[in-house]
Amino acid sequence: MSEMKDMILDVVERMLKEKVDKELVDTVEQGHWAPELWDLFKESGMTAVAISEENGGAGGDIEDLLNIVRLTGKYAAPIPFAETTFANYLLEFTSLQVIEDLSTYMLCPNQAFMLENGKLTGEASQIPWARHTKKLVTLAYSAEGTHLVEIDLSHAEMKLGINLAGEPRDTVIFHDAKVSQVSAVLSPEKVHTITTLNSAFQLALMTGAVDKINDLTVQYTKEREQFGRPIHRFQLVQQHIVNLAGETAITLAAFNNVTDALQKNNQNSEVAYASIRFEEIIQAVTTIAHQVHAAIGTTHEHSLHQFTRRLWSWRDEGANTSYWTNLVATQLLENSGDSLWKYLTSPSSSSPLLKVEG
């Protein structure tokens, strides 16, 4: 944890409380975004928090950045903050130059861009905020192996699309487009680390959304009255609130475990377990919140659906639960020898579980 974390988060939360309301979030579904909010983030230095001082950034750490991403998820901020900052984090991670322009990324191994003679060809869908950004940071495949490249989106043909929450998720097509930067060949271990970092950013966004859903639900139970008293006085509603509070606490604990593991370079297991547990969290949190709010939670006038729809959308992006479940199961079977139960319960098995061969 950096010394400036509390100050940074206080500034960011005040900015988001002041500038982001339901009407601003609604602009996303109308095809717009919030450039004024982006400018405020950029002018305050928040977009450069985790960039090293050598590259003109603030020199903060991954924990600082992920906590800011968490807050943008909590307020459903209609800006490509997570995308731009993650793109720059990847560029530094692979020893490339960071960029100042609005950026996004694509890391899905099932959608392959091919790199030949410094030129990119291929098609990929579900790229976040592509229409509003200028640069794309993506994995590309050449005869030598896998690379990270940066390319100007002005070279692309684009087909517009959205996710369940109405956020931009566009298809990008390149035909022999010249790349701006290309990394050395990435090892399988480095590619897996990039996938893990992507999941950590997704977990940060979802943590913020869960936190907000909990706040909205508790507030609603205090305001809504039935039979002359607030509904939070009824035992069944209290049970829902307790269960929701428990899931929210688990969410925050899992997120803190992930950021702590990233700081210690022991992130694979924590991200895997958090991603798997988040599948259950999302099911429980959205079900409880909509049960308590009843029909009003699905109406356009209420903001609850803005966060539940984002949770459902974000959980399916990047390396999803199936990816992490399969990886954990494979690693357990490969490392447990003759007895899986003995391996799981033995004190000697407390070392990091997930490893990728280079």
VOPAGU-2260 file (C-alpha; in pm, 1 decimal, decimal comma):
REM VOPAGU-2260
SITE   aa  ch    i         X         Y         Z
SITE  MET   A    0       0,0       0,0       0,0
SITE  SER   A    1     145,9     337,0     -97,8
SITE  GLU   A    2     142,6     626,3     146,5
SITE  MET   A    3     -74,0     837,3     -82,8
SITE  LYS   A    4    -351,9     578,5    -120,8
SITE  ASP   A    5    -601,6     731,6     126,4
SITE  MET   A    6    -554,2    1079,9     -15,3
SITE  ILE   A    7    -596,8     956,2    -373,2
SITE  LEU   A    8    -913,1     761,2    -297,0
SITE  ASP   A    9   -1064,8    1050,3    -104,0
SITE  VAL   A   10   -1010,1    1283,6    -401,4
SITE  VAL   A   11   -1149,1    1031,3    -650,6
SITE  GLU   A   12   -1459,5     952,3    -444,4
SITE  ARG   A   13   -1538,7    1322,2    -400,8
SITE  MET   A   14   -1504,0    1377,8    -776,7
SITE  LEU   A   15   -1731,2    1086,6    -858,2
SITE  LYS   A   16   -1994,5    1182,9    -598,2
SITE  GLU   A   17   -2001,2    1535,0    -737,9
SITE  LYS   A   18   -1999,3    1457,5   -1107,8
SITE  VAL   A   19   -2168,4    1119,6   -1160,5
SITE  ASP   A   20   -2541,5    1072,2   -1122,4
SITE  LYS   A   21   -2798,2     841,3   -1279,5
SITE  GLU   A   22   -2857,6    1078,9   -1570,2
SITE  LEU   A   23   -2486,8    1085,2   -1659,8
SITE  VAL   A   24   -2468,2     704,6   -1647,6
SITE  ASP   A   25   -2774,9     692,6   -1873,7
SITE  THR   A   26   -2581,1     878,4   -2146,1
SITE  VAL   A   27   -2386,6     558,5   -2220,0
SITE  GLU   A   28   -2701,6     387,4   -2345,0
SITE  GLN   A   29   -2763,3     688,0   -2567,5
SITE  GLY   A   30   -2425,9     635,9   -2736,6
SITE  HIS   A   31   -2236,8     904,0   -2545,0
SITE  TRP   A   32   -1980,7     917,2   -2265,4
SITE  ALA   A   33   -1844,4    1176,1   -2018,9
SITE  PRO   A   34   -1538,6    1354,6   -2165,6
SITE  GLU   A   35   -1560,0    1628,4   -1900,5
SITE  LEU   A   36   -1522,3    1367,5   -1626,6
SITE  TRP   A   37   -1230,4    1213,0   -1812,4
SITE  ASP   A   38   -1060,0    1552,8   -1837,6
SITE  LEU   A   39   -1104,1    1596,5   -1462,8
SITE  PHE   A   40    -940,8    1258,8   -1396,8
SITE  LYS   A   41    -655,7    1339,5   -1632,2
SITE  GLU   A   42    -594,0    1691,5   -1498,2
SITE  SER   A   43    -584,2    1559,2   -1141,5
SITE  GLY   A   44    -322,8    1300,3   -1239,9
SITE  MET   A   45    -538,5     995,3   -1168,2
SITE  THR   A   46    -477,6     842,0   -1511,7
SITE  ALA   A   47    -102,7     835,5   -1437,9
SITE  VAL   A   48    -115,0     704,7   -1080,3
SITE  ALA   A   49      46,8     367,2   -1151,0
SITE  ILE   A   50     283,2     485,1   -1424,6
SITE  SER   A   51     645,5     500,0   -1311,5
SITE  GLU   A   52     809,7     835,8   -1249,7
SITE  GLU   A   53    1061,4     753,8   -1523,8
SITE  ASN   A   54     773,4     752,9   -1773,4
SITE  GLY   A   55     615,9    1072,1   -1639,6
SITE  GLY   A   56     371,1     912,4   -1395,9
SITE  ALA   A   57     310,3     942,4   -1022,4
SITE  GLY   A   58     497,5     624,0    -933,1
SITE  GLY   A   59     207,3     468,7    -743,3
SITE  ASP   A   60     146,5      96,4    -724,5
SITE  ILE   A   61    -106,7    -153,1    -856,4
SITE  GLU   A   62    -308,0    -133,6    -532,9
SITE  ASP   A   63    -360,3     240,7    -579,1
SITE  LEU   A   64    -477,0     190,1    -936,4
SITE  LEU   A   65    -710,9    -100,8    -865,0
SITE  ASN   A   66    -877,8      90,4    -583,9
SITE  ILE   A   67    -946,2     380,8    -819,7
SITE  VAL   A   68   -1088,4     132,2   -1071,4
SITE  ARG   A   69   -1304,4      -5,6    -789,2
SITE  LEU   A   70   -1448,7     340,8    -730,3
SITE  THR   A   71   -1523,9     394,6   -1099,5
SITE  GLY   A   72   -1716,0      66,6   -1083,2
SITE  LYS   A   73   -1898,8     180,5    -771,6
SITE  TYR   A   74   -2028,2     488,6    -954,1
SITE  ALA   A   75   -2056,7     325,7   -1300,7
SITE  ALA   A   76   -1846,1     615,9   -1430,9
SITE  PRO   A   77   -1903,9     640,4   -1807,9
SITE  ILE   A   78   -1536,8     679,4   -1899,7
SITE  PRO   A   79   -1275,3     428,5   -2025,4
SITE  PHE   A   80   -1061,8     470,1   -1713,4
SITE  ALA   A   81    -995,1     101,7   -1643,6
SITE  GLU   A   82    -926,3      39,3   -2011,7
SITE  THR   A   83    -680,1     327,2   -2061,9
SITE  THR   A   84    -490,7     272,1   -1739,0
SITE  PHE   A   85    -471,1    -104,6   -1793,1
SITE  ALA   A   86    -346,1     -53,3   -2148,9
SITE  ASN   A   87     -64,6     164,6   -2014,9
SITE  TYR   A   88       7,1     -82,1   -1734,6
SITE  LEU   A   89      51,8    -354,0   -1998,1
SITE  LEU   A   90     279,2    -134,2   -2208,1
SITE  GLU   A   91     509,1     -73,3   -1911,2
SITE  PHE   A   92     489,8    -439,6   -1813,7
SITE  THR   A   93     622,2    -539,5   -2157,5
SITE  SER   A   94     885,8    -259,9   -2169,8
SITE  LEU   A   95     699,8     -45,7   -2424,2
SITE  GLN   A   96     632,2     327,8   -2407,8
SITE  VAL   A   97     318,0     447,7   -2231,0
SITE  ILE   A   98      77,9     669,2   -2423,8
SITE  GLU   A   99    -132,9     971,7   -2328,3
SITE  ASP   A  100    -424,8     910,0   -2562,0
SITE  LEU   A  101    -749,0     740,6   -2463,7
SITE  SER   A  102    -685,8     369,6   -2506,8
SITE  THR   A  103    -846,7      29,9   -2482,1
SITE  TYR   A  104    -729,9    -330,5   -2503,8
SITE  MET   A  105    -813,1    -678,3   -2634,7
SITE  LEU   A  106    -659,3    -990,0   -2478,4
SITE  CYS   A  107    -894,6   -1270,9   -2580,7
SITE  PRO   A  108    -686,6   -1563,8   -2715,7
SITE  ASN   A  109    -983,2   -1685,8   -2919,7
SITE  GLN   A  110    -972,6   -1372,0   -3133,9
SITE  ALA   A  111    -634,3   -1365,3   -3302,7
SITE  PHE   A  112    -474,3   -1064,4   -3464,4
SITE  MET   A  113    -189,8   -1175,7   -3689,4
SITE  LEU   A  114     133,4    -973,8   -3705,9
SITE  GLU   A  115     356,5    -986,2   -4013,3
SITE  ASN   A  116     628,9    -737,3   -4107,9
SITE  GLY   A  117     504,1    -489,0   -3849,3
SITE  LYS   A  118     148,4    -494,7   -3984,8
SITE  LEU   A  119    -166,7    -621,5   -3815,6
SITE  THR   A  120    -450,3    -818,3   -3974,4
SITE  GLY   A  121    -759,3    -967,6   -3815,1
SITE  GLU   A  122   -1093,7    -906,9   -3649,9
SITE  ALA   A  123   -1195,2    -898,3   -3282,3
SITE  SER   A  124   -1527,9    -821,7   -3115,9
SITE  GLN   A  125   -1641,4    -700,9   -2774,4
SITE  ILE   A  126   -1361,6    -443,4   -2745,8
SITE  PRO   A  127   -1459,8    -196,7   -2469,9
SITE  TRP   A  128   -1500,5     170,1   -2558,9
SITE  ALA   A  129   -1323,6     130,5   -2896,0
SITE  ARG   A  130   -1534,3     398,2   -3065,7
SITE  HIS   A  131   -1434,7     658,2   -2805,1
SITE  THR   A  132   -1062,9     575,1   -2784,1
SITE  LYS   A  133    -765,4     636,9   -3011,2
SITE  LYS   A  134    -528,6     348,0   -2938,4
SITE  LEU   A  135    -564,2     -27,8   -2902,6
SITE  VAL   A  136    -325,0    -243,7   -2700,6
SITE  THR   A  137    -365,4    -607,4   -2794,0
SITE  LEU   A  138    -207,1    -948,9   -2818,0
SITE  ALA   A  139     -94,1   -1044,6   -3166,9
SITE  TYR   A  140      57,5   -1360,0   -3311,2
SITE  SER   A  141     351,3   -1383,1   -3547,3
SITE  ALA   A  142     568,8   -1666,8   -3677,3
SITE  GLU   A  143     795,9   -1606,3   -3375,0
SITE  GLY   A  144     524,7   -1619,6   -3108,9
SITE  THR   A  145     291,7   -1393,7   -2909,4
SITE  HIS   A  146     349,0   -1018,4   -2882,7
SITE  LEU   A  147     182,7    -716,9   -2725,2
SITE  VAL   A  148     127,7    -440,6   -2979,0
SITE  GLU   A  149      -7,0     -87,7   -2978,4
SITE  ILE   A  150    -192,0      38,2   -3284,0
SITE  ASP   A  151    -386,5     348,9   -3384,3
SITE  LEU   A  152    -759,3     280,2   -3411,6
SITE  SER   A  153    -786,4     525,7   -3700,1
SITE  HIS   A  154    -650,1     236,3   -3912,4
SITE  ALA   A  155    -944,6      15,8   -3819,2
SITE  GLU   A  156   -1281,5     -62,0   -3966,5
SITE  MET   A  157   -1530,2     -61,3   -3680,7
SITE  LYS   A  158   -1871,3    -216,5   -3616,5
SITE  LEU   A  159   -2049,0     -74,3   -3316,0
SITE  GLY   A  160   -2195,5    -295,2   -3045,3
SITE  ILE   A  161   -2295,2    -288,8   -2677,3
SITE  ASN   A  162   -2304,5    -521,4   -2379,2
SITE  LEU   A  163   -2604,5    -592,9   -2155,5
SITE  ALA   A  164   -2539,9    -270,8   -1963,2
SITE  GLY   A  165   -2539,5     -62,3   -2281,3
SITE  GLU   A  166   -2163,6       2,5   -2263,1
SITE  PRO   A  167   -1968,2      18,9   -2592,9
SITE  ARG   A  168   -1835,2    -321,2   -2699,2
SITE  ASP   A  169   -1723,1    -281,4   -3058,7
SITE  THR   A  170   -1583,6    -502,9   -3333,5
SITE  VAL   A  171   -1250,4    -386,6   -3477,2
SITE  ILE   A  172   -1107,3    -502,3   -3810,8
SITE  PHE   A  173    -753,8    -440,5   -3939,2
SITE  HIS   A  174    -616,8    -505,9   -4287,8
SITE  ASP   A  175    -234,9    -484,8   -4297,5
SITE  ALA   A  176    -238,5    -189,2   -4056,9
SITE  LYS   A  177      96,7     -61,8   -3933,4
SITE  VAL   A  178     150,9    -101,2   -3559,9
SITE  SER   A  179     302,5     177,3   -3348,9
SITE  GLN   A  180     483,9     -47,8   -3100,4
SITE  VAL   A  181     550,7    -419,2   -3069,6
SITE  SER   A  182     697,6    -609,3   -2776,9
SITE  ALA   A  183     948,8    -889,9   -2779,2
SITE  VAL   A  184     802,2   -1241,0   -2787,7
SITE  LEU   A  185     608,1   -1307,4   -2467,4
SITE  SER   A  186     655,2   -1630,6   -2276,6
SITE  PRO   A  187     346,4   -1838,7   -2184,9
SITE  GLU   A  188     407,9   -1733,8   -1824,0
SITE  LYS   A  189     399,4   -1365,9   -1918,1
SITE  VAL   A  190      83,0   -1410,6   -2124,9
SITE  HIS   A  191     -82,7   -1581,8   -1828,4
SITE  THR   A  192      25,5   -1297,2   -1599,6
SITE  ILE   A  193    -137,3   -1049,8   -1839,5
SITE  THR   A  194    -457,4   -1256,7   -1829,2
SITE  THR   A  195    -440,6   -1258,9   -1449,0
SITE  LEU   A  196    -395,4    -881,1   -1434,8
SITE  ASN   A  197    -693,9    -836,1   -1666,7
SITE  SER   A  198    -908,2   -1042,0   -1429,0
SITE  ALA   A  199    -785,9    -833,2   -1136,3
SITE  PHE   A  200    -910,5    -517,5   -1310,3
SITE  GLN   A  201   -1247,5    -684,7   -1378,0
SITE  LEU   A  202   -1269,8    -789,5   -1012,0
SITE  ALA   A  203   -1202,1    -429,6    -907,5
SITE  LEU   A  204   -1491,2    -301,1   -1120,4
SITE  MET   A  205   -1726,1    -569,6    -989,4
SITE  THR   A  206   -1626,0    -504,7    -628,4
SITE  GLY   A  207   -1731,0    -144,2    -668,4
SITE  ALA   A  208   -2063,8    -242,7    -822,1
SITE  VAL   A  209   -2139,9    -490,6    -540,9
SITE  ASP   A  210   -2059,3    -224,0    -282,3
SITE  LYS   A  211   -2298,2      18,9    -453,0
SITE  ILE   A  212   -2577,2    -239,5    -481,0
SITE  ASN   A  213   -2547,8    -303,7    -106,6
SITE  ASP   A  214   -2570,1      71,4     -34,6
SITE  LEU   A  215   -2872,2     117,4    -262,2
SITE  THR   A  216   -3054,4    -178,9    -109,9
SITE  VAL   A  217   -2997,6     -76,7     252,0
SITE  GLN   A  218   -3105,3     279,5     171,5
SITE  TYR   A  219   -3420,1     155,6      -3,8
SITE  THR   A  220   -3525,9     -58,5     295,1
SITE  LYS   A  221   -3506,9     250,2     516,9
SITE  GLU   A  222   -3710,6     467,5     279,8
SITE  ARG   A  223   -3975,8     220,1     165,2
SITE  GLU   A  224   -4266,9     173,2     405,4
SITE  GLN   A  225   -4529,5     -98,9     434,3
SITE  PHE   A  226   -4805,9    -115,8     696,8
SITE  GLY   A  227   -4683,4     207,8     850,8
SITE  ARG   A  228   -4318,3     117,3     906,6
SITE  PRO   A  229   -3994,9      93,6     704,1
SITE  ILE   A  230   -3952,3    -246,4     545,5
SITE  HIS   A  231   -3612,7    -298,6     712,4
SITE  ARG   A  232   -3810,7    -363,3    1031,6
SITE  PHE   A  233   -3954,8    -684,8     886,1
SITE  GLN   A  234   -3770,0   -1005,2     970,7
SITE  LEU   A  235   -3759,8   -1144,9     616,8
SITE  VAL   A  236   -3612,8    -820,0     481,3
SITE  GLN   A  237   -3360,6    -817,8     764,1
SITE  GLN   A  238   -3251,6   -1166,3     662,6
SITE  HIS   A  239   -3200,7   -1046,6     304,3
SITE  ILE   A  240   -2997,2    -748,7     427,7
SITE  VAL   A  241   -2778,8    -968,9     648,5
SITE  ASN   A  242   -2709,6   -1208,0     359,3
SITE  LEU   A  243   -2631,5    -916,4     127,9
SITE  ALA   A  244   -2396,7    -763,9     386,3
SITE  GLY   A  245   -2217,7   -1098,1     415,9
SITE  GLU   A  246   -2166,1   -1127,4      41,4
SITE  THR   A  247   -2044,5    -767,3      24,9
SITE  ALA   A  248   -1794,5    -832,9     303,9
SITE  ILE   A  249   -1667,1   -1141,6     119,7
SITE  THR   A  250   -1635,3    -935,3    -197,8
SITE  LEU   A  251   -1423,9    -668,0     -30,0
SITE  ALA   A  252   -1210,3    -930,0     147,2
SITE  ALA   A  253   -1145,9   -1115,5    -179,3
SITE  PHE   A  254   -1056,2    -790,5    -356,4
SITE  ASN   A  255    -816,1    -692,5     -77,1
SITE  ASN   A  256    -657,8   -1038,6     -94,5
SITE  VAL   A  257    -606,3    -992,8    -468,2
SITE  THR   A  258    -440,9    -651,6    -432,3
SITE  ASP   A  259    -221,4    -781,0    -150,0
SITE  ALA   A  260    -119,6   -1081,6    -358,9
SITE  LEU   A  261     -37,0    -859,6    -656,2
SITE  GLN   A  262     193,6    -654,4    -435,4
SITE  LYS   A  263     371,5    -976,1    -330,3
SITE  ASN   A  264     380,2   -1117,8    -684,7
SITE  ASN   A  265     172,9   -1417,3    -572,3
SITE  GLN   A  266    -144,3   -1327,8    -757,9
SITE  ASN   A  267    -240,2   -1636,1    -957,3
SITE  SER   A  268    -413,6   -1834,6    -685,3
SITE  GLU   A  269    -590,5   -1535,2    -528,7
SITE  VAL   A  270    -724,9   -1409,2    -861,7
SITE  ALA   A  271    -840,6   -1759,3    -955,7
SITE  TYR   A  272   -1022,2   -1821,0    -626,6
SITE  ALA   A  273   -1171,1   -1469,9    -621,6
SITE  SER   A  274   -1297,7   -1505,2    -979,3
SITE  ILE   A  275   -1463,5   -1837,9    -898,0
SITE  ARG   A  276   -1622,7   -1702,4    -578,1
SITE  PHE   A  277   -1746,6   -1389,4    -758,8
SITE  GLU   A  278   -1974,4   -1606,3    -972,6
SITE  GLU   A  279   -2165,0   -1703,8    -657,7
SITE  ILE   A  280   -2146,6   -1349,7    -518,8
SITE  ILE   A  281   -2302,0   -1198,6    -830,0
SITE  GLN   A  282   -2587,3   -1449,0    -831,5
SITE  ALA   A  283   -2662,4   -1386,9    -464,1
SITE  VAL   A  284   -2620,8   -1008,1    -465,1
SITE  THR   A  285   -2832,0    -939,9    -773,4
SITE  THR   A  286   -3104,3   -1181,9    -662,9
SITE  ILE   A  287   -3130,3   -1031,7    -312,9
SITE  ALA   A  288   -3119,9    -672,0    -435,5
SITE  HIS   A  289   -3395,5    -723,7    -691,8
SITE  GLN   A  290   -3609,7    -920,9    -447,4
SITE  VAL   A  291   -3590,3    -640,3    -191,6
SITE  HIS   A  292   -3650,3    -364,7    -447,1
SITE  ALA   A  293   -3923,0    -567,4    -621,3
SITE  ALA   A  294   -4046,0    -426,4    -951,9
SITE  ILE   A  295   -3906,9     -76,6    -899,4
SITE  GLY   A  296   -3548,7    -205,5    -922,6
SITE  THR   A  297   -3599,4    -296,5   -1288,0
SITE  THR   A  298   -3755,6      33,6   -1391,1
SITE  HIS   A  299   -3559,9     288,5   -1589,1
SITE  GLU   A  300   -3623,7     550,6   -1319,3
SITE  HIS   A  301   -3430,6     354,9   -1054,7
SITE  SER   A  302   -3051,2     317,5   -1067,6
SITE  LEU   A  303   -3027,0     -39,8    -934,0
SITE  HIS   A  304   -3038,6    -200,0   -1278,9
SITE  GLN   A  305   -2742,9      11,9   -1391,0
SITE  PHE   A  306   -2522,7    -183,0   -1150,9
SITE  THR   A  307   -2676,9    -530,2   -1170,4
SITE  ARG   A  308   -2656,8    -524,7   -1550,7
SITE  ARG   A  309   -2292,6    -421,8   -1529,4
SITE  LEU   A  310   -2218,5    -709,4   -1294,3
SITE  TRP   A  311   -2377,2    -958,9   -1534,4
SITE  SER   A  312   -2183,9    -806,8   -1825,1
SITE  TRP   A  313   -1842,2    -775,3   -1658,9
SITE  ARG   A  314   -1836,4   -1130,0   -1518,4
SITE  ASP   A  315   -1842,7   -1269,6   -1874,0
SITE  GLU   A  316   -1557,8   -1054,5   -2003,8
SITE  GLY   A  317   -1192,7   -1154,8   -1999,3
SITE  ALA   A  318   -1099,6   -1487,5   -1842,0
SITE  ASN   A  319   -1434,5   -1604,8   -1707,6
SITE  THR   A  320   -1521,7   -1847,8   -1428,9
SITE  SER   A  321   -1486,1   -2150,8   -1657,2
SITE  TYR   A  322   -1128,0   -2055,1   -1739,6
SITE  TRP   A  323   -1027,5   -2026,0   -1374,9
SITE  THR   A  324   -1223,4   -2333,3   -1264,0
SITE  ASN   A  325   -1056,1   -2548,9   -1528,4
SITE  LEU   A  326    -714,4   -2410,7   -1439,7
SITE  VAL   A  327    -757,6   -2469,0   -1066,8
SITE  ALA   A  328    -893,5   -2821,1   -1120,8
SITE  THR   A  329    -607,7   -2912,5   -1355,5
SITE  GLN   A  330    -342,8   -2778,3   -1120,2
SITE  LEU   A  331    -496,0   -2955,9    -820,9
SITE  LEU   A  332    -504,2   -3289,9   -1001,4
SITE  GLU   A  333    -148,7   -3249,5   -1128,4
SITE  ASN   A  334      -6,2   -3154,9    -788,3
SITE  SER   A  335    -208,1   -3367,1    -547,2
SITE  GLY   A  336     -37,7   -3702,3    -614,1
SITE  ASP   A  337    -235,6   -4001,5    -492,4
SITE  SER   A  338    -466,3   -3809,7    -258,8
SITE  LEU   A  339    -635,9   -3480,8    -345,8
SITE  TRP   A  340    -785,2   -3452,3       3,8
SITE  LYS   A  341    -446,0   -3502,6     168,4
SITE  TYR   A  342    -293,6   -3238,7     -60,4
SITE  LEU   A  343    -566,3   -2985,3      20,7
SITE  THR   A  344    -545,3   -3037,9     397,6
SITE  SER   A  345    -168,8   -3075,2     434,1
SITE  PRO   A  346      21,1   -2775,8     581,2
SITE  SER   A  347     296,5   -2843,8     328,3
SITE  SER   A  348      60,9   -2751,2      42,0
SITE  SER   A  349      32,1   -2387,6     150,1
SITE  SER   A  350     270,4   -2264,8    -121,5
SITE  PRO   A  351     123,2   -2082,9    -425,3
SITE  LEU   A  352     -87,9   -2330,7    -618,6
SITE  LEU   A  353    -109,6   -2199,1    -971,4
SITE  LYS   A  354     200,7   -2193,7   -1184,6
SITE  VAL   A  355     249,4   -2170,1   -1559,0
SITE  GLU   A  356     543,9   -2328,9   -1728,9
SITE  GLY   A  357     746,9   -2090,0   -1942,4
